Amino acid sequence: MSQTTCLTMCSKVFYIVLIGWTVCAKSTNANIIEGRYKLESSHNFQNYLKELGVNFFLRHLASLARPTVDVSRDCPTETPVSDPNCTWKIYTSTIFKSHTVQFKLGQQVPDTTMDGRLVYSKFQLDSDESFTELQSSRSRRLKTTLTRLFNHREMQVYLTVNNVSAYSIFRRT
């Protein structure tokens, strides 16, 4: 099998050279998104929450919380992450509160955030290793973007509202 043939047959490939033959195989990390993650660090999160209009007391509680996030979906393991029929779930838990949002890619869902904001969220897959959540406030016309990037070690979350950005690093457990 030639390299050109291999590239056209596999979207993510690893080349294994065995006795002069080049073989292609699909990546074993086809779904690197699902897993459990524990907050390790955050940068500028307080200012992000302040820009959202979160009160001082809830911002203080958020700074004390060390959330665990579980990302899962209801499809078989071999199903591509881009399958629009899968229902995804993001479950976030802290010692103070827990939150679950369920969604299908590309569909808008109503949600109440951990800080009590009523939003509509829409999730889009950017790649097999990342997706973006677009939140629209139901009352204040705020638009928030949360981009989650995944690898074998961690989930990186980049948050933006207006001109204020923050990010958090969650270690895979």
C-alpha positions as CSV (number, residue, x, y, z in Angstrom):
1,M,0.0,0.0,0.0
2,S,1.5,3.4,-0.9
3,Q,1.6,6.4,1.4
4,T,-0.8,8.3,-0.9
5,T,-3.3,5.5,-0.7
6,C,-2.9,5.3,3.1
7,L,-3.4,9.1,3.4
8,T,-6.6,8.9,1.4
9,M,-7.9,5.9,3.4
10,C,-7.3,7.2,6.9
11,S,-8.2,10.6,8.3
12,K,-5.7,10.2,11.2
13,V,-3.0,7.8,10.5
14,F,0.0,6.2,12.1
15,Y,2.5,4.6,9.8
16,I,3.9,1.2,10.8
17,V,6.7,-0.1,8.7
18,L,6.9,-3.9,8.8
19,I,9.4,-5.6,6.6
20,G,9.2,-3.0,3.8
21,W,5.4,-2.6,3.9
22,T,3.7,0.6,5.0
23,V,0.5,0.0,6.7
24,C,-2.0,2.5,7.9
25,A,-4.1,2.2,11.0
26,K,-6.7,4.6,12.5
27,S,-5.5,6.5,15.5
28,T,-6.3,4.9,18.9
29,N,-7.3,8.3,20.3
30,A,-10.4,8.6,18.1
31,N,-12.3,9.9,21.1
32,I,-9.8,11.8,23.3
33,I,-12.6,14.1,24.6
34,E,-14.4,11.8,27.0
35,G,-13.0,11.4,30.5
36,R,-12.8,12.9,34.0
37,Y,-10.9,16.0,34.7
38,K,-9.9,17.9,37.9
39,L,-9.2,21.6,38.0
40,E,-5.5,22.3,38.4
41,S,-5.2,26.0,37.7
42,S,-7.0,29.1,36.4
43,H,-6.0,32.5,35.1
44,N,-8.1,35.6,35.2
45,F,-11.2,33.6,36.2
46,Q,-12.4,36.2,38.8
47,N,-12.4,39.0,36.2
48,Y,-14.3,36.8,33.7
49,L,-17.0,36.1,36.3
50,K,-17.1,39.8,37.2
51,E,-17.7,40.7,33.6
52,L,-20.5,38.2,33.5
53,G,-22.2,40.0,36.4
54,V,-21.6,37.3,39.0
55,N,-21.8,38.8,42.5
56,F,-18.9,38.9,44.9
57,F,-20.1,36.1,47.1
58,L,-20.5,33.6,44.2
59,R,-17.1,34.7,42.7
60,H,-15.5,34.0,46.1
61,L,-17.1,30.5,46.3
62,A,-15.9,29.8,42.7
63,S,-12.4,30.6,43.7
64,L,-12.6,28.1,46.5
65,A,-14.1,25.3,44.4
66,R,-12.0,22.7,42.7
67,P,-14.4,21.2,40.2
68,T,-14.3,17.8,38.7
69,V,-15.7,17.6,35.1
70,D,-16.9,14.4,33.5
71,V,-17.4,14.5,29.7
72,S,-19.3,11.6,28.2
73,R,-21.7,10.6,25.4
74,D,-24.3,7.9,24.8
75,C,-22.7,6.4,21.7
76,P,-20.6,3.2,21.2
77,T,-16.9,3.8,21.5
78,E,-16.3,3.2,17.8
79,T,-18.8,5.9,16.8
80,P,-17.0,9.0,15.4
81,V,-17.0,12.0,17.8
82,S,-18.6,14.0,15.0
83,D,-21.8,11.9,14.9
84,P,-24.7,14.3,15.3
85,N,-27.0,11.6,16.8
86,C,-24.9,11.2,20.0
87,T,-26.1,13.0,23.1
88,W,-23.1,14.4,25.0
89,K,-23.1,15.2,28.7
90,I,-20.8,17.5,30.7
91,Y,-21.2,17.0,34.5
92,T,-19.4,19.4,36.8
93,S,-19.3,18.9,40.5
94,T,-17.8,20.9,43.4
95,I,-18.3,20.7,47.2
96,F,-20.8,23.5,46.8
97,K,-22.9,22.5,43.7
98,S,-23.2,20.3,40.7
99,H,-24.3,21.0,37.2
100,T,-25.2,18.9,34.1
101,V,-25.7,20.0,30.5
102,Q,-26.8,17.5,27.8
103,F,-26.6,18.3,24.2
104,K,-26.3,17.1,20.6
105,L,-23.7,18.8,18.4
106,G,-25.1,21.8,16.5
107,Q,-28.3,22.0,18.5
108,Q,-29.1,24.9,20.9
109,V,-30.1,23.8,24.5
110,P,-31.4,25.9,27.4
111,D,-29.2,25.8,30.5
112,T,-28.8,27.3,33.9
113,T,-25.1,27.8,34.7
114,M,-23.4,27.1,38.0
115,D,-23.7,30.8,38.9
116,G,-27.5,30.8,38.1
117,R,-27.4,32.5,34.7
118,L,-30.1,31.5,32.3
119,V,-28.4,30.8,28.9
120,Y,-28.8,29.0,25.6
121,S,-25.8,26.9,24.7
122,K,-24.8,25.6,21.4
123,F,-21.9,23.1,21.0
124,Q,-19.9,22.7,17.9
125,L,-17.0,20.2,17.2
126,D,-13.9,22.0,16.0
127,S,-11.8,18.8,15.6
128,D,-11.6,15.4,17.2
129,E,-9.7,17.1,20.1
130,S,-11.8,20.2,20.7
131,F,-15.2,21.7,20.8
132,T,-16.6,25.2,21.4
133,E,-19.7,26.2,23.4
134,L,-21.4,29.4,22.5
135,Q,-23.6,30.8,25.3
136,S,-26.2,33.5,24.8
137,S,-27.7,35.0,27.9
138,R,-31.5,34.9,27.9
139,S,-31.8,38.2,29.7
140,R,-28.7,40.5,29.4
141,R,-27.6,39.9,25.8
142,L,-24.2,38.6,26.8
143,K,-22.5,36.2,24.5
144,T,-19.8,33.9,26.0
145,T,-17.4,31.5,24.2
146,L,-16.0,28.5,25.9
147,T,-13.4,26.5,23.9
148,R,-12.3,23.1,25.3
149,L,-9.1,21.5,24.0
150,F,-8.3,17.9,24.9
151,N,-5.2,15.8,25.0
152,H,-4.1,12.6,26.8
153,R,-3.1,14.6,29.9
154,E,-5.6,17.5,30.2
155,M,-8.5,19.6,29.2
156,Q,-7.8,23.3,28.5
157,V,-10.8,25.6,28.8
158,Y,-10.6,29.1,27.2
159,L,-13.4,31.5,28.2
160,T,-14.3,34.9,26.7
161,V,-17.0,37.4,27.4
162,N,-16.9,40.9,25.9
163,N,-13.1,41.8,26.0
164,V,-12.3,39.6,29.0
165,S,-10.6,36.3,28.6
166,A,-9.7,33.6,31.1
167,Y,-8.5,30.0,30.9
168,S,-8.4,26.9,33.2
169,I,-6.4,23.7,33.0
170,F,-8.0,20.5,34.1
171,R,-5.8,17.3,34.6
172,R,-7.2,14.0,33.3
173,T,-7.8,11.7,36.3
